[in-house]
Amino acid sequence: MSAPLTLGNSGIEVSPLALGGNVFGWTADEKQSFAVLDAYAAGGGTFVDTADSYSAWVEGHRGGESETVLGDWLASRGNREDLVIATKAARHPEHLGLAAGTLRAAAEASLRRLRIERIDLFYTHFDDPDVPVEEIISTLDELVRAGKVRAVAASNISPERLQESLDFSDRAGMARYVALQAHYSLVSRDTYEGGLQSVAERGGLTTIPYFGLAAGFLTGKYRPGRQVDSARAGGAAKHLETERGRRVLAELDKVAEAHGAEIASVALAWLAARPTVGPLLASARVPEQLPALFAATELRLTEEELAGLTAASD
């Protein structure tokens, strides 16, 4: 795997591949999750990303299942100091929104489930426009000063609110977002490119794209007439219905063949080459899915290949 990357100006170094924990306790039970985490760590991975709301959408779940699995794994392996742990607040059913009291309670609950003393990277998972940025940043700053959070980041936020947050942090001398998690892939560029990208670039934020493989579509396993057994099949297969999706898939096939690489590796390598993008983020349900993800951090596409993929996704 390539050299470590630094998150903004935080000084926190992470592996160029972050492992998404959304599947832990959901499509991957504890045994499967432990196997994936073991393989990820063995491959040199150091950055695990989860959220307090994973997987509240599943019938019978309350949220926090992923954090609990991850916390049990960390405790059983005794490797807490080797890893950077990121989690998020705002969407747990018992802690909705970003009001000061809610954010404090969410952080404490995450610490208990993760069985750790400090969260390395704490995200506001979804912005809460009803709460002033001054209140949000002040609460995050309080958590940092208390030693419960090392650095803070944002996700699912408008360019305006992100800029407002950064400006307030600078004026008040308080904790400042160091990273941005944004919906961004070859088939989903509109949300990030433009406004958010500009704010991230000006503010020195590291962007960590989520849904970089478009819920599995950019792995190449979704093809016309092929049924895929996956909890996310509906969201992924919809891209087959668009001209853009079919164009991107055809271009990925071509580039992957030229490199003898997996399609997923090529799709993520394109992301890694985009301005402001730092670590790649992807989840794996079984260890066998990890090699293609690790390979993406080493794959270097030519300028012509990058341009061809970009043009196909325009």
C-alpha positions, 0 to 999 in steps of 0.5 A: 500500500502507498505511504500514509496520508495526513488528514488536513492539518491535524497531523493524524496519519492514516493509510490510503485505504479507509475501511467502511464499517457500515456492513458490520453487524448488518450484512456481515455478522460479528465473525465475518466482520472480525475476519474482514478487520483482521485482514484489513489490519494485516494488509497495513490498513489503519483507518476504520470508519463507522457511525453511531447510526449504523445499522438503525435502518435494519428491522430490530436494530437500534443503531450502534451495532457497527460501533459495538462490533468494532469495539469488541474487535479492538478489545479482543485484538488489543490493537487500539493504538495502531488504528485511527477510529472515525465515527459520526453523530446526528442520526442515531435514533436516540440522538438525532441532530446536532444540538449541544446536549445531543452531540455530547450524549452521542459522543459519550455513547459512541465512546462506550460502544467503541470501548475507547477513551478518545475518538480520533475523528468525529464527524457531524454525519448530517448537518442540522440547519436548525442549530447555529454553526457557533453551537455545533463548533463550540460543542465539538471544541469542548469535546476536543479540549476534554480529550474525548475527540482528537479531530473533527470533520463534516459530512453531508453539509452545504458549501455555505454551511461548511464555509460558515463553520470554518470561518467561525472556527478561525475567528473563535480559535476553536476546533476546525474541521480537518476533513470532509466526507462527501458523496463522490464517484464516477457516476455521482460527481455533481454533489461534490464538484464545484461548491464543496470542492472549492470550500475544501480546497480553500480550507485545506480539508482532506476529502474522503469520498463515500459511495466511491463504488456507487453501492457496488455498481463500480465493481463491475458485477452489475450487468444487463440481465444479471441478478446480484444477491446484495442488500444494496442491489437496487441502488447499484443497478439503477446506474445501468439504466442511465447512459452515463452508467453504461458509458462509465462501465465500458470505459472501466472495462477498457482501462481495467483490461489494460492494467490487468486490474479489477474494475473496482481498483480502477474506479477508486484509482480515478477518485484518488487522482481527483483534486483534494481527495485523500484516503479512499473509503470502501467497505468489505463484507468478506476478506476476499473483497479487500485485495481489489481495494488495496490495489487501488492505492497502488494503481497509477492511471495515465493522464489519457486514461484519467481523461477518458474516465472523466469524459465518460462520466461527464 
